[in-house]
Structures are given as C-alpha cells and as structure tokens.
Amino acid sequence: MEGRLAGLLVARMTAGASETRRLAGVLAGQAGVLVGQLELVDQLDRERRMMQAILRHSPVGVMLEDADGRIVYANPEVEAIYRLKAADMPGQTLAEIYASAGAERSEDGEAEGTAELRMKNPNRIVHVRRVEIPGLEGEPAGILTLHEDVTAQRLALEAKDLMLRAIGHEVRSPAAAMKTTLAGIMQWDETIDNQGRRQLLQEAYESSDRLLSLVESQLIIAKLETKHFEPNPEPIELKPAMDGVITVLAHRYADRIEAVDVKLHADLPRAYCEPTHLQQVLTNLIGNALEYTLSQVKVKARTIDSGWLEITVADGGPGLPPGSLQDLFEKTGPAGRNRSQGGLGLGLYLCRLVVERSFGGRIWVASSNREGTTFKFTVPAFRS
C-alpha cells in the first residue's frame, strides 16, 4: 500500500489448470484489497480514538446538533459548565439544556458571533459560539457549538476596570489639590505671610504624600499578585516600626494621632518580615480606625504559639455595616465603611495580600459591633 508492505500472501501450487492459476491470482488480489481495507479501518479507528481523547480533555465544552437541532454529542466539559450529565443530553435541544441549567441569555456582553449566558448558584458566565458543519453528499448540515466558561476572565476584567477607574479618581484629587495650592503660592507669593505660605506648603505636602501612598500601595499589590513572589524578610523591632507608622500618620491626621494608644511589652520578640510590608498593614489598619472613629484607637501585640506575633488594632467606632464582612478583604469589597469619605477600597485587600503572601499569616475581624471594630493579624516572630 503506497509503497509499503501491508501483508504477504504465499500460495504454492504443484499442479493445476490455467483456470485454477487465474483464480488463485484473483484470490491474491482480493486478499490485498482486504488487507488495505483493514489498514484503513485501523487508521480510522486511531483517528476516532484520538478525536475522542481531544474532545474528552478539551477545556472548551463541545456539543454537536443534528439538522433538527437535537444534540447528538456532548463532551465532559459541557457537563462541568452546566452541572448536567453529558450522557443525558443527546436527544435534547440547546434550549432545554439551558432551561435545566438555569442559563439565561444576556445581551450586554455579547460580541459578534458569540452568545453570552448567565447562571446563578454559583454565578457563572458562559460564551457560546455556533459553527455550521457541512453535511456529506446528500446529508443535511449539523451545528457545532463551543461553550466556554469565562467567569474568571470577566471578573478579572471587571476588577481591573474598577481599579483603573478608582485610581483615576483618587489620583486626580491630590494632583489637582497640589496644582491649585502651588498655583496660589506662585500667584500670591508677595502677599502671603510666612504662616500662610507654610500652611499652603503643608497642604501640598499632604496631597503629594497621599499620592505617593497610593502609588506605593499599587506597586505592592502588583508585586504580591504575581505567582512567583518571594518575600525577603528581616528582623524588625516592633517599637521603632510602630513609631515610624505614627509619624507618617501624624502628617495626615494631625492632633487626631494622639488618640492612638500603642502598648508593646519590652520582652516582645522581633517580627520577621519585610519592613515596608509591615508598615503598609499597620498604616492601613490604624489609618482606617482614625477615619471612622473619634474615640481611642488601641494597638497591641502579643506572642502566640508556634513562633508567631499577633497584632491587634481596635477602634471605638460604630462598627462595620451588616453583611460587609464576607467581601471585606476582597479587591471589590467595600471601600472602608463610608465611600463618601474617599479611598479606593483596596486597603484591606492590600492588607490581606501582604499578611497571607508575604508574612504567611492570616488577618481577620475579631469583633465588630456598636462598641467598635477589632482587627487582628499574625506575623512571624524572629527566632535568633
């Protein structure tokens, strides 16, 4: 076959008429045809098994409909997408499958040639593309539909869009404030006394500090969100680290910083983590507490088992809104307790990233009620 040896037929005749020899030749020819057909069947079987393996392990759901719109095949990924057994789908229509899965068509996210379906419990978004499969001679065409769960991609795009819009809003505010303040100094320089000039410069400094803090937070988030992040920990004395945080916050909150009560025992071991990351977590938690309460903010630390430090930040504010705890540490979670007070709503998300990925610890809300809110997080203690 095609220059290759597909089989060998040996016939030995000691005697026989010419007709017998002719029949033997015909038999040999038929045997050759049979061997070729068997080889073709084997090749088709290999291709069939290969196609089945591809469809079985495809990350995209595949359905094949006949000319009447009835499903004749569904691969396992379809079962995972719609939470229905693929073996039960043949004979049904796509509309029946969608109804059983609770899938509803959405016009919002559809692109040309692609339908978008939305499902609940859990929330999922599926893109469906239809491809016409030409039939063989005299046979009607079929329809191949490709089903892809795009929930994760859509959430990532929405989170990115949310962050870009929020960053644009937050960057504009301090940048505009700095421009206005500096423009005022330039315009009224000769008429402003030293005290007024110092006040304007202080306002410009605070705006630039807020802008720098925003940029630093985004850089840390971008770094921690990568899969290959490796922390570079070092021993850190808690008292100097806390003093540095209080100094930074004093520029923003002025006399309000006096409400922060820090109690650290002298015998506490050093923390073992990246200094800038610890500063970010403390700055965010204490800063949030100062934003939402006029009463005292208490900060303390203690040693817990297995070589960890537990740091607590408690305020006497009105507590968190009901139902906010579930998404509190997520990127799309609430921006503090009152969005009108500004902020990206990424502070607690940043805290969770740092604590979990940089420290290897955990962060949680220990309590939240009308008497205040208490946050706790853990950080490794240095073992000398």
N, C-alpha and C positions, 0 to 999 in steps of 0.2 A: 504494500500500500504506500503510494507516494514515495517509492524508492526504499522503503523499509520492509524488512522481513516480518510479516504478520503471522505466518503459520507455514507449516511444511507438511504436505501430503505425499506419502510414499505408497505407490501401488506396484506390485510386482506380478507380472503376468508371464507364465511359462509358455502358454499357448492360447490361442483364441482367434476367432474370426475378426475380420476388419470391423464389422459392426460392433463387436464387443469392445474393441480398442477405441472405437469412436465414442461409445457410451462411457467408457472409463474416462476419456478426456472431458466429456460434458460433466461428469460427476466431479472431476477435479476442479473444473471451472466454478461449479455451483458451490463447492466447498470453499473456494477462495472468496466468493461473494459473501458467503455466510460468515467467514472469519472477519471480513471487512465490516459487515453489519454489526457483529458482536463488538468489534472495537468501537464503532460509532455509538452503540448503546452504552458502552462503558464510559466513553468520553462525555456523553450527555448526562450520565449519572453523576460523574465527578463534578460537572458544571452545576447540576442541580444541588448537590450537597454543598458546594462552595457558595452558591447563591443563598441557600438556607442559612448557612453559617453567618454570612454577611448580614442578612435581614434579622437574624436572631440576636446579633450583638450590635446592631445599629443603634447609635444614640438618638436617632430620629424615628418617631413612630411611622409605620408604613401600612396603609390599607389599600386594597385593590377592589374596585367595584366592577360589576358586570354591566352590560348595556342597559339593564333595567334598574341600575342604581343600588343593587343589592351587594353587600360585602361578601367577597369570596375568600379573602385572606386578610389577616391582621397579625402583625409581629408582636413580640413580647413588650416592646417599648410602649406600644399603644395601651396595653394593659396597665403599665405603670403610670401613664399620663391620666387616663380616665378612671382608674380604680375599678375596672371591669375586667372580667375574664375574656381573654382574646379568643378562647375556644368557643365562647357563646356568641361571638359577633357575626360569623358567617350567616347569611340569610337576612340580616337586619339592614336597615338603611342608616346613613350617617345621622339623619335627623333623630332616629330612635336612639342611637348611641349617645348623642348629645343630650337628649332628654333624660336618659337614665343616669348620666354623669352630672346632671345639673349645670351643663355648659350653656351659656348664653352668648350670642354674638354681640360684639362691641364694635361700633362704628368709629370710635375715637382713634384707636391705634392702628387701623388697617392701612396697609400700603397696597400699591397696585399688584394684583395677582395673589394677594395674601389676605386671608380672613383671620380675624382675631376673636378668640373665645375667652370668656372669663368664667371661673368656677370658684366656689366657696367651700370652706371646711375640708382642707385648708384652701386659702386663697391662691389661685393659680392663673397664669395667663398662657394661652396656647396659640401659636400661629399655625394656620393650615394653608397649604398650597396644593392646588389641583393641577395634575398633568394628564393630558389625554394620551392614551396608549393606542396607537393604530392597531386594528384587528388584522388577522391574516386574511388571505384571499377569501372573500365571501362571508367573513365573520365581522360582527359589529365591533366598534372600538370600546375599550374599557377606560376607566378613570383610576389613576393612581393618586392618592392623597398623602401628603407628607405632613406629619404632626410634630411640632417642636415645642417643648415647654420652655418658655422664655422668661419665666418668673424672675429668676435670679438676675438676668441681664437687665430686665426692666427696672427692678428695684435698685440696681447699681446706677443705672442712668438717672433715675428719679432722685437718688441720694446725691449724685454728682451735680445735678441741676439745682437741687435745693441748696447745696453748699455754695455753688458759684453765685447764685442769686443773693444768698445771705452774706457772703464775703463782699460782694459788690456793694451791698447796702452798708455794711459795717465799715468798710474801708473808706467809703465816700464821706461818712460823718466826721471822723477825726481829721481826714485830709482837708475837708472844707473848713473845719474849725481852725486848723493851723494856718491855712491860707488867709482866712479872714483876720485872724489875730496878727499875723505878720504884716498884712496889708495895713492894718490900723497903726501898727508901730511905725511903718515907713511913712504913712501919710501925716501922722500927728506927732512925729518924733520930737519936734522942737517945743511942743506944748505939753507933752506928757511929763509929769514929775517922776522922780526915781521910783516911788512906791507904785505908781500906776504902770510904769514900764515893767517893773518886776512882776506885777500881777499878770500882765499880758504874756510875759515870757513864761511864767509858771503855767498858764493855760495852754500855751503852745507846747510846752514840755509834756504836760499830761496827755495831750492829744497824740503827740509822737510816741509816748510810752504805750498808749493804748494800741496804736497802730503796730508798733513793734511786737507787742504781746500777741496780737492777732496773727502776725506773720510767723512768729516762733511756734505758736500752737499748731498752725497748719503744717509747718515743716516736721514737727514731731509726729503728728498724725500720719503724714505721708510716709515717714520712715517706719513707724510701727505697723502700718498696714501691709508692708511688704512681707512676703513669706520667708525671706532669708534674713530677717533682722536678728542680729546678735548683740545682746547688751554688753556694755563694758563697765561692770560695777567696780566701786572702790569704797573703802571705809569712810563713813560720814558721821561726824558728831552732830547729834540732833539739835543741840542748843544753838550753835552758830548757824546751822541751816535754817532754823526757825527764825532767828534774829534777822537773817537776810530776807526772808519772806515778809516779815513785819515791816522792814524798811521799805521794800518795794510797794507794799500795800498802803503805807503811810502817805505816799505821794498821791494816791488816788482817793483815799478816804479821809485824809487829814485827821481831825480830832476823833473821828469815829474809831480809829485804830486802837484807841485807849480801851475800847470795850472788849478787846481780845485778851483773854486770860490764859496764859500758857503755863502749864505745870509739868515740868520734866524732872524726874528724880536724877540725882547726880550719879547713881550707880547704873543707869541705863547703858546697855552696850551700844556700840556704834551701828548704824544701819549700813547695809552692804548693797549699794545700787548706784545708778548714775545720778550725780548731783543735780543736773538740770531737770531730770525727770521727777525727782522727789520735790524739787522746788515748784514744778508745774502743778503737781497734785495738791500740795499744801496751799499754793496760791489760789487755785480754783475753788477748793472747798472752803477756805477761810473767806475768800472774796465773796462767794455765794452767800455765806452766812451773814456777812456785813450788809449785803444788798437787801436782804429780806427780813432783817430784824433790827430793832433799835436797842434791844437788850444785850446782855453779855454773851460773848462767844467763847466757849471753853474748849481748849485744846490740851490733850494729854496723851501720854504714851505709856505702854507697859510691855513687859516681856511675857510672851506666851510660850507654850511648849514647842518643841521641835525647832528651836532656834529662830523664832520669828518675833518681830515687834508689831504690836497692834496700836495704831494711832487713831484717836477719836477726835472728831470736830463736831461740837454740839452747839446749836443756837436756841434762842428762846422765841423764835418767830411763830407764825400762825400754822406751820406745818404744810406739808405738800398737798396738792389737790387730790381728792379721791380718784382712784383709777390711774394715777400718773406713774405709780411705781413700776409697772410692768415694762414700760419703754423708757424709763428714766435714764438709763446708761447707754441707750442706742443713739446712733447718729441722727435719726429722725425723731428723737424724743423731744419732750417739751423744753423750751428754752427757759430754764430756771422755773420760777413759779409765776412769773408775770411777763409775758413777751413785751409788754409796753415799756419795760424797764431796760430794753436793749439786750444785746448779746446774741451769739449765733445759736445757742442751744447745743453747742458742741463741747462745752466744758466738762460735763460729766462723762461724755463719750470718751474724751481725751483721758480723763482720769482712769476709766476702765481699761483702755488700751495700755496705758503705762503700767498700771498695777498688775494686769494679767500677763502682758507680753514682755515687759521689761523687768518687773520685780518677780514674776511668777507667783504672785499672791492673789488676793481677792478683795473686792470692795463691795460694800452693801449698806443699805439703810437699816440701822439697828432699831430705830423707832421714829415715828412721825405722828404728831397729834397737835392739839391746840397749845400744848406747852412747849412745842419746838420740834426740831428735827435733829437726829444724831446720825452722822456718817462714820463708818469705820473702814479702815483698810489695813492690810498687812504688808510688811516689807521685811526682807531677810535681815537678820542680825549678823553682824560680823563676828566670825569665830577666829580668834587670834591663835 
